[in-house]
Amino acid sequence: MSNFPEQPEINVRNSDDYREGYANSVQIRMNVWDFFLAFGRVQPTSGPGIELTNFQGIFLSPQQAKALSLMLQQNVENYEQTFGEIKLDPQITPSGPIH
C-alpha cells in the first residue's frame, strides 16, 4: 500500500474564450497574495523609442508562480541540451526588466 493518495484523472479542455498569442515581453508584479504577469509585444517605433502593447494579464498564487518557475527552468535546460545555449542581451541583468 502506498503512502501517497491516488492521483485523480485530469481532463484538460480549453474554455470558449481561450486564445494563444506571441509575447516578447513579460512584466511581473507581486504582492503578499499573488503574482501578476502581463504579457505583451514590443515593437520599434519610427522615433527613438519602442512601443509595448500588453495583451493579457494573468494572476498566479505564490505556489503556482513557484511551480511555473521550476517548470520553466527544467524546460529551458531541456531546450539548451537539445538546441544549444540561449544567449541573452548583455545589457539585460537579472535585476533589470526583461522585455
C-alpha positions as CSV (number, residue, x, y, z in Angstrom):
1,M,0.0,0.0,0.0
2,S,1.3,3.4,-1.0
3,N,1.6,6.4,1.4
4,F,0.6,8.7,-1.4
5,P,-3.1,9.3,-2.4
6,E,-4.1,8.1,-5.8
7,Q,-3.8,10.8,-8.4
8,P,-7.1,11.9,-9.9
9,E,-7.7,11.7,-13.6
10,I,-7.1,15.1,-15.2
11,N,-9.1,16.2,-18.2
12,V,-7.8,19.3,-19.8
13,R,-10.0,21.4,-22.0
14,N,-9.9,25.0,-23.4
15,S,-12.5,27.5,-22.3
16,D,-14.6,29.1,-25.1
17,D,-12.6,32.3,-24.8
18,Y,-9.2,30.5,-24.9
19,R,-6.6,32.2,-27.1
20,E,-2.9,31.9,-27.9
21,G,-0.6,34.8,-28.6
22,Y,3.1,35.5,-29.1
23,A,4.8,37.6,-26.4
24,N,8.2,39.0,-26.4
25,S,7.7,40.9,-23.2
26,V,6.6,39.8,-19.7
27,Q,6.3,42.2,-16.8
28,I,5.9,40.8,-13.3
29,R,4.4,42.4,-10.2
30,M,3.9,40.7,-6.9
31,N,2.4,41.3,-3.5
32,V,1.8,39.1,-0.5
33,W,-1.2,37.4,-2.1
34,D,-0.2,36.8,-5.7
35,F,2.0,37.3,-8.7
36,F,0.8,39.2,-11.8
37,L,2.2,38.5,-15.2
38,A,1.5,41.0,-18.0
39,F,2.3,39.6,-21.5
40,G,2.9,41.9,-24.4
41,R,4.6,42.6,-27.6
42,V,7.5,45.1,-28.1
43,Q,7.7,46.8,-31.5
44,P,10.1,49.5,-32.6
45,T,8.6,52.9,-33.4
46,S,9.6,55.4,-36.1
47,G,11.2,57.5,-33.3
48,P,13.9,56.7,-30.8
49,G,11.7,54.5,-28.5
50,I,9.8,51.3,-28.6
51,E,6.1,50.6,-28.2
52,L,5.0,47.9,-25.7
53,T,1.4,46.7,-26.1
54,N,0.2,44.3,-23.3
55,F,-2.5,41.8,-24.4
56,Q,-3.0,39.5,-21.5
57,G,-2.6,39.7,-17.7
58,I,-2.6,36.6,-15.5
59,F,-2.7,36.4,-11.7
60,L,-1.0,33.4,-10.1
61,S,-0.9,32.2,-6.5
62,P,2.6,32.2,-5.0
63,Q,2.5,28.4,-5.1
64,Q,1.6,28.4,-8.8
65,A,4.3,31.0,-9.5
66,K,7.0,28.8,-7.9
67,A,5.7,25.7,-9.8
68,L,5.8,27.7,-13.0
69,S,9.4,28.9,-12.2
70,L,10.5,25.3,-11.7
71,M,8.8,24.0,-14.8
72,L,10.3,26.9,-16.9
73,Q,13.8,26.2,-15.6
74,Q,13.5,22.5,-16.4
75,N,12.2,23.2,-19.9
76,V,14.9,25.8,-20.6
77,E,17.5,23.3,-19.6
78,N,15.9,20.6,-21.9
79,Y,15.8,23.2,-24.7
80,E,19.5,24.1,-24.3
81,Q,20.5,20.4,-24.2
82,T,18.8,19.9,-27.5
83,F,19.5,23.2,-29.3
84,G,22.4,24.9,-27.5
85,E,22.7,27.7,-25.0
86,I,20.2,30.6,-25.2
87,K,22.2,33.8,-25.3
88,L,20.7,36.9,-23.6
89,D,21.5,40.5,-24.5
90,P,24.5,41.6,-22.3
91,Q,22.6,44.7,-21.4
92,I,19.9,42.7,-19.6
93,T,20.8,41.9,-16.0
94,P,18.9,39.6,-13.6
95,S,17.9,42.7,-11.5
96,G,16.6,44.6,-14.5
97,P,13.5,44.1,-16.6
98,I,13.4,41.5,-19.4
99,H,11.1,42.6,-22.2
